[in-house]
């Protein structure tokens, strides 16, 4: 059975165009009846695109100007585009909003008109669980195509976010921008390359003193058929000047792009360094807080372990590793006992670590 195309302009063309110029999926009244508004059937679109894919086309274009609609039907369209063996390029020719924005993101090349808009907004139309699921799915679809983190995409979706062509190009949402001023105009370098062979023929005929036929040259230069040699040379010079201007503009643009890329690389390096410094600061702060808490605990047991700085430092390090365990051990330690020495003033004799552990072991044996 031959496919009847509804969304394809000319299925026989080498580069057929498919239109997404309505809402995605039908909308219904409260009574459950179709409200009569025209819509794109996502499943039908999917079938048509996959059929074109099997016809060996050079390329498929999808032109989008839609406010969005059904996420489920939009997923059909997104999936058909990304799985097509034929290159499918998407064009935002007006508004790519909501799920139609995700469809735009599916293209291999994503060309956005300079006046077009891209929009993301919160998912609606279901319970919290289903809306969270669709939100995650859409964020995953968009992130996979432009490289923006899923959490960042979700933050864009949490509010209504509009982006113009420049913003989309900067974020990687679009790959190219189509400028309105460049449409429906002849491309000057191509025109010049076509005219030069005719000019060469003209010069050769002048050298051989034969009367040249000027019709083809004058037509290419948009001159009257009886234009003289001076007029032809002047027209060619103007085209050459235009070519030089275009070449200079291209070089300037390339230099600006290189400078921007270098600036981006520099900013990324600064960001990486700042993150490392912040992480080090956090670790230092946590260590200082742990040291302060451990010191406070150990100081309350000086009557049991003494005031020797080296000993206090060891207990502080133990407490930083295991606050509760160290506290339990300290609570089980006996108080330092004063013992008399011959011919000397009485002083407190600090229990050694070995005696402390022996006492704790003995207590445990008695309890058992």
Secondary structure, 3 states (H helix, E strand, C coil): CCCCCCCECCCCCCCCEEEECCEECCCECCCCCECCCCEECHHHHHHHHHHHHCCCCCCEEEEEEECCECHHHHHHHHHHHHHCCCCEEEEEEEEEECHHHHHHHCCCCEEEECCCEEEECCCCCCCHHHHHHHHHHHHHHHHHHHCCCHHHHHHHHCCCEEEEHHHHHHHCCCCEEECHHHCCCCCHHHHHHHHHHHHHHHHHHHHCCCCCCCHHHHHHCCCCCCCCHHHHHHHHHHHHHHHHHHHHHHHHHHHHHHHHHHHHHHHHHHHHHHHHHHHHHHHHHHHHHHHHHHHHHHHCCHHHHCCCHHHHHHHHHHHHHCHHHHHHHHHHCCCCEEECCCCCCCEEECCCHHHHHHHHHHHHHHHC
